[in-house]
Amino acid sequence: MIEYENLYGLNKPFINDYRDAFERVLNSGWFILGDQVKEFENAFAHYCGSNFCIGVANGLDALILALRSFSFKEGSEVIVPANTYIATILSILNCNLKPVLVEPDPSTYNIDPWRIEEAITKKTVAIMVVHLYGKCCAMDEINKLATKFNLRLIEDCAQAHGAKFKGKKAGTFGDFGAFSFYPTKNLGALGDGGCVTTDNEGLKKKISLLRNYGSEKKYYNELIGVNSRLDELQAAFLSIKLRTLEDINTHKQNLARIYNQELKQDFIKPAMNKDYYDVYHIYNIRHPRRDNLKEYLLRHGVKTEVHYPVPPHQQIAMKEVFDKKSYPISEEIHSTTLSLPISFMHSENDVLRVVEVMNKF
Ligand SMILES: *Cc1c(COP(=O)(O)O)cnc(C)c1O
C-alpha cells in the first residue's frame, strides 16, 4: 500500500534531534515565550527574507491577528479566493468582516487577478490571497491592485513555506504573511503552531502584543488581545525541521516533476512556469471521473485525498453567508481534483508505481 501520508514517517529523520530538544526545553524550566520561540522567529524570518516573524498558536490565528491588527470597521469587505481551505474565510468572519469571493484562474487554482478589480467596492479594505497547494499567486498584478486601490494585502502562506514568485518568497509580498505549522504542512510541528511575517516594525509590535493578552510587560495591557502563542517545545522542534525545509521542498519538486512528465494526458496536471517556484504542499490532478479514479487507485494500493470535497460557499456553516451564490470554476475544481501521494517519505519508486497504476485507468 502506498500511503498518502504518514506523520510518524515524516518525522522519523528528526527523532534524535527532537529528543535532545525536548530535554533541553524541559531542563530549562521555561515553556512559554522564551529563547526557543525567539530563535525560531529569527530563523524563519531570515529564511523567508522578511524583517520580522511572530510565532502564534496556529495558522487560523495568524490570519485572524493579521486582520485584527488593522482595526477595520465592522462589515468591511475582504477579497478572498472562492477556492481555498475554509480557514481563510473563517478568519475574515471571526473578525466581523465580510468575505467577498473571487473565482480562481483554472490553470493555477489561485485567485484570478483579472477578476479582483470588479469585486472591489467602497467597502473593500483588504485582499487576502492564498498560495494554494504551494504555488504563489500572480503577485505582480495583485500588488498593483492593492497599491492602486490602497488596500491591505495579507498572504495565506499555510501551504507555501519557501514557495517563490520571481525569486521572492511567499510571505514577503504583502503587509503580512500568515503561516501554519500544522503537522502535515511542508514545515510541520508536532502539534499546532503558526506565525506571521511582516517587514513593518509597527505591525510586528502590534501582533506581538495581540498574541499575548495585548501585553508586553506582564500584567500591563495596552490592547485587547488573545492568548495565541507558539510554545517553546514546538518552536524548538520547528527550528530543527526548518534546517531541512529546502530538502523537503526540493524532494517534493522532484516527485512532482516525475508526475508531470510521466502521467498520461487524460489527467489535468499542475502548471509549471519558470517564474514560479512551487513547493507542492499538495500535488493535484483533475479528472472528470475523480471519485471512480480514487476508488480504483485504492483498490490497487494507492491512497489519495481530495483537497477539498466541498467548496467553502457550499458548506452548511456558510449557508447564511453566501446564500445560493454560485462560483462555477471553484465548484468544477472541487468536484474533479485529486491529491496524489507526495511527501518527504515517498520515494521516486513510490511515485513511479502510482504513475503506473494511474496510466492504466
Ligand atoms: C492549514 C491551513 C490553514 C490553517 O492552519 P491551522 O494551523 O490548521 O489553523 C489556513 N489556510 C490554509 C490554506 C491552510 O491550508
The ligand as a Gaussian input file, in Angstrom:
#p B3LYP/6-31G(d) Opt

LIG

0 1
 C       -3.837000      24.622000       7.049000
 C       -4.391000      25.862000       6.500000
 C       -4.822000      26.921000       7.320000
 C       -4.998000      26.812000       8.811000
 O       -3.937000      26.437000       9.550000
 P       -4.156000      25.840000      11.027000
 O       -2.774000      25.862000      11.588000
 O       -4.713000      24.474000      10.884000
 O       -5.058000      26.751000      11.764000
 C       -5.211000      28.101000       6.725000
 N       -5.227000      28.242000       5.391000
 C       -4.858000      27.250000       4.561000
 C       -4.886000      27.483000       3.089000
 C       -4.439000      26.023000       5.086000
 O       -4.089000      25.035000       4.253000

